[in-house]
């Protein structure tokens, strides 16, 4: 089943709608969706290494725009939608601690957590809830999300065919590793929030 899904994403990468799907996932992941855009960016870049930088740019722009929606949820709709989303991910009891951290370390919170597998929506919603400066939020989101997606693109572009061969031979192990990193990110978010 995993092989069929991987093959489908690789085949889908050649379609004109693939960049739109990447943009949609990156946008939604920054505000409401639990799946990170890496699950599309990696196979798409492996299928089309010549488009690595384009895919990174699409993911960055869409992620920052989605982050603005997350920010708005935190700033305007925290008591309804924002609280629901934060509670859904199990971080409801940590919001006050996270908000206090923003008072002292807001820039670092956005920069560091935007690079990690910690769901970015937690950063975006809490930034709005904490009334973090919108200009700095956007600028730091561009830096951190851009770094994340462009570093991934650089690695995949550099290793290209050998990375694809490695992943395809060890798809189950790579998927397990990706899930482990995601779980570690969620646990770290709960622990360090």
Protein Blocks (a to p, Z undefined) as FASTA:
>chain_A
ZZmmmmmmmmmmmpmklmmmmmmmmmmmmmmpcbdfklmmmmmmmmmmmlmmmmmmmmmm
mmmmmmmmmmmmmmmmmmmmmmmmmmmnopmmmmmmmmmmmmmmmmmmmmmmmmmmbdfk
lmmmmmmmnopafklmmmmmmmmmmmmmmmmmmmmmmnmmmmmmmmmmmmmmmmmmmmmm
mmmmmmmmmmmZZ
